[in-house]
Amino acid sequence: MGVSSPRIFAAVRAGGLRSVDEVTKAVRAGGGCGTCHPEIDEILADANGAPYPEALRLENRLVNESEVSNRIESSLDSGVRPVLAERGVRLSGFSSSGLVVRVRLQGERAAEAAGFIESELRRLVCRDFSVEIEEAPSPGDSNRAPD
């Protein structure tokens, strides 16, 4: 985890990589638990013009989305939420699509939190992430229109 698919694809193309081991040595992807090995195999096939079964592509997407979501949630819970709470900001939810993570925040200093959240998710999950902030009205905030 931590190396995006586009980064792996670029390394495979630039370096003529042909195996998961070569990818691991080149960009340090796939050296951990092995969950991403099927996705790396798919990238290798695409980059080298080899066929890859559609059923496996779908399975890779589902596994990848689940793993990324779990990793984001764990990182937010352990490293981000406590710091935000100290700043009077509540993180009430998130969603992700590709390399974009959307977080829903409440609190007067919510807009200030974007840079911190992005740097932490880049450090802990994937260095290619970008973060979009959705400010939610605080409970009891009568000055803001409802969503």
C-alpha positions as CSV (number, residue, x, y, z in Angstrom):
1,M,0.0,0.0,0.0
2,G,1.2,3.5,-0.6
3,V,2.0,3.3,-4.2
4,S,-0.7,4.2,-6.7
5,S,-1.6,2.1,-9.7
6,P,-0.6,4.9,-12.1
7,R,2.8,5.1,-10.5
8,I,3.3,1.4,-10.8
9,F,2.1,1.4,-14.4
10,A,4.6,4.2,-15.2
11,A,7.5,2.3,-13.5
12,V,6.6,-0.9,-15.4
13,R,6.6,0.9,-18.8
14,A,9.7,2.9,-18.1
15,G,11.7,0.0,-16.6
16,G,10.4,-2.9,-18.7
17,L,9.4,-4.7,-15.6
18,R,7.9,-8.1,-16.0
19,S,7.2,-9.5,-12.5
20,V,5.8,-8.6,-9.1
21,D,9.3,-9.0,-7.7
22,E,10.7,-6.5,-10.2
23,V,7.9,-4.1,-9.3
24,T,8.6,-4.5,-5.6
25,K,12.3,-3.8,-6.1
26,A,11.6,-0.8,-8.4
27,V,8.9,1.1,-6.5
28,R,8.4,-0.8,-3.2
29,A,4.9,-1.9,-4.1
30,G,3.8,-5.5,-3.2
31,G,6.4,-6.2,-0.6
32,G,4.0,-6.5,2.3
33,C,1.0,-8.8,2.8
34,G,0.6,-9.6,-0.9
35,T,-3.0,-8.5,-1.3
36,C,-2.1,-6.2,-4.1
37,H,-0.2,-8.9,-6.1
38,P,-3.2,-9.6,-8.4
39,E,-3.6,-5.9,-9.2
40,I,0.2,-5.7,-9.9
41,D,-0.2,-8.7,-12.2
42,E,-3.0,-6.9,-14.0
43,I,-0.9,-3.8,-14.4
44,L,2.0,-5.9,-15.7
45,A,-0.4,-7.5,-18.3
46,D,-1.8,-4.2,-19.4
47,A,1.6,-2.5,-19.7
48,N,3.1,-5.4,-21.6
49,G,0.1,-5.9,-23.9
50,A,-1.0,-9.3,-22.5
51,P,-4.6,-10.3,-22.0
52,Y,-6.1,-10.3,-18.5
53,P,-9.5,-11.8,-17.6
54,E,-12.3,-9.3,-17.0
55,A,-13.6,-11.3,-14.0
56,L,-10.2,-10.9,-12.3
57,R,-10.2,-7.2,-13.1
58,L,-13.5,-6.8,-11.3
59,E,-12.3,-8.8,-8.4
60,N,-9.1,-6.7,-8.2
61,R,-11.1,-3.5,-8.1
62,L,-13.4,-4.7,-5.3
63,V,-10.5,-5.9,-3.2
64,N,-8.5,-2.7,-3.9
65,E,-11.5,-0.5,-3.0
66,S,-12.1,-2.4,0.2
67,E,-8.4,-2.3,1.3
68,V,-8.0,1.4,0.5
69,S,-11.2,2.2,2.4
70,N,-10.1,0.2,5.4
71,R,-6.7,1.8,5.4
72,I,-8.2,5.3,5.1
73,E,-10.6,4.6,8.0
74,S,-7.9,3.3,10.2
75,S,-5.6,6.2,9.5
76,L,-8.4,8.7,10.1
77,D,-9.3,7.0,13.4
78,S,-5.8,6.7,14.8
79,G,-4.0,9.8,13.6
80,V,-6.4,12.4,12.3
81,R,-9.6,12.4,14.4
82,P,-7.8,13.0,17.7
83,V,-5.9,15.9,16.4
84,L,-8.9,17.4,14.8
85,A,-10.9,17.0,18.0
86,E,-8.2,19.1,19.8
87,R,-8.8,21.8,17.2
88,G,-12.5,21.7,17.7
89,V,-13.2,20.0,14.4
90,R,-15.3,16.8,14.0
91,L,-14.7,14.4,11.1
92,S,-18.2,13.0,10.5
93,G,-17.5,10.8,7.4
94,F,-15.5,10.2,4.3
95,S,-15.7,8.7,0.8
96,S,-13.0,7.9,-1.7
97,S,-12.9,7.5,-5.5
98,G,-9.6,6.7,-7.1
99,L,-7.0,9.0,-5.6
100,V,-9.5,11.5,-4.2
101,V,-10.7,11.3,-0.6
102,R,-13.7,13.5,0.4
103,V,-14.1,14.2,4.1
104,R,-17.0,15.7,5.8
105,L,-16.1,18.1,8.7
106,Q,-17.9,20.1,11.3
107,G,-16.5,23.0,13.3
108,E,-15.4,26.6,12.9
109,R,-11.9,25.6,11.8
110,A,-12.9,22.9,9.4
111,A,-11.5,24.6,6.3
112,E,-8.1,24.8,8.0
113,A,-7.9,21.0,8.4
114,A,-7.6,20.1,4.7
115,G,-3.8,20.4,4.5
116,F,-3.3,18.4,7.7
117,I,-5.7,15.6,6.6
118,E,-4.1,15.4,3.1
119,S,-0.5,15.2,4.5
120,E,-1.5,12.5,7.0
121,L,-3.3,10.3,4.4
122,R,-0.4,10.8,2.0
123,R,2.0,9.7,4.7
124,L,-0.1,6.8,6.0
125,V,-2.0,5.5,2.9
126,C,-0.9,6.7,-0.5
127,R,1.4,9.6,-1.4
128,D,-0.7,10.4,-4.4
129,F,-4.0,11.2,-2.6
130,S,-5.7,14.5,-2.7
131,V,-8.4,15.6,-0.2
132,E,-11.6,17.5,-0.7
133,I,-13.4,19.0,2.2
134,E,-17.1,19.1,2.6
135,E,-18.1,21.4,5.5
136,A,-21.2,20.2,7.3
137,P,-23.2,22.4,9.6
138,S,-22.6,21.8,13.2
139,P,-25.5,20.4,15.2
140,G,-27.7,23.3,16.3
141,D,-26.1,25.7,13.8
142,S,-29.1,27.8,12.8
143,N,-27.1,30.2,10.6
144,R,-26.5,27.7,7.9
145,A,-28.9,26.3,5.4
146,P,-29.6,22.5,5.7
147,D,-27.9,20.1,3.3
